[in-house]
């Protein structure tokens, strides 16, 4: 599903009058979650899941088939853990 299709789905599910309103709601949600994660705050939506940020340790290794090596730095990465309600709905959709 691409963004345009998702906006239409949100418009229908949320009973928004226009696609512009639905897209604004999506943008507001994603901006709010991103702001919370930047501030190292977790966002928990009971029954849906939790968004969080965690530290990914840097690593080093060798590029296969060559003598080149690489290394990465520590960085913060976003994480999502699905809640029981979401897991159950997806499993029932089989």
C-alpha positions in Angstrom: 0.0 0.0 0.0 1.4 3.4 -1.0 0.9 6.7 0.8 -2.0 7.8 -1.4 -3.8 4.5 -0.8 -3.2 4.8 2.9 -4.6 8.3 3.0 -7.8 7.0 1.4 -8.0 4.3 3.9 -7.5 6.7 6.8 -10.1 9.0 5.2 -12.7 6.2 5.1 -11.8 4.8 8.6 -11.7 8.1 10.3 -14.7 9.5 8.4 -12.7 12.6 7.3 -14.5 14.7 4.7 -11.4 15.3 2.5 -8.1 13.6 1.7 -6.4 16.7 2.9 -7.8 16.3 6.4 -6.8 12.7 6.5 -3.3 13.5 5.3 -3.0 16.2 7.9 -4.0 13.7 10.6 -1.4 11.2 9.4 1.3 14.0 9.3 0.4 15.2 12.8 0.6 11.6 14.2 4.0 10.9 12.5 5.4 14.3 13.5 4.3 13.8 17.1 5.8 10.3 17.3 9.1 11.5 15.7 9.3 14.4 18.1 8.8 12.2 21.1 11.5 9.7 19.9 14.0 12.6 19.3 13.4 13.6 22.9 14.1 9.9 23.9 10.5 9.4 25.1 8.6 6.2 24.3 5.1 6.3 22.9 2.7 3.5 23.9 -0.7 3.0 22.3 -2.4 0.3 24.3 -3.5 -2.5 22.1 -1.6 -1.2 19.1 2.0 -1.1 20.1 5.0 0.9 21.4 7.4 3.2 19.6 10.8 3.8 21.1 14.3 4.8 20.4 17.3 2.6 21.3 21.0 2.8 20.9 22.5 0.7 18.1 26.1 -0.1 18.8 28.6 0.5 16.1 30.3 -2.4 14.5 33.2 -3.2 12.3 33.6 -5.9 9.7 35.1 -7.0 6.4 33.5 -6.7 3.0 33.1 -10.2 1.6 35.4 -11.0 -1.4 37.7 -8.0 -0.7 40.3 -6.9 1.8 38.3 -3.8 2.6 37.0 -3.3 6.1 34.3 -1.0 7.4 33.1 0.4 10.7 30.0 2.1 11.8 29.3 4.5 14.7 26.9 4.2 17.6 23.5 5.7 16.7 19.9 6.0 17.9 17.4 4.0 15.9 13.6 3.9 16.0 11.9 0.7 17.2 8.3 -0.5 17.1 6.9 -3.4 19.1 3.4 -4.6 18.2 0.9 -4.9 21.0 -1.3 -7.9 21.7 -4.4 -6.4 20.1 -2.6 -5.7 16.8 -0.9 -9.1 16.8 -4.3 -10.8 17.4 -6.0 -8.8 14.6 -3.3 -9.6 12.1 -3.3 -13.3 13.1 -7.1 -13.5 12.7 -6.8 -12.0 9.2 -5.2 -15.1 7.8 
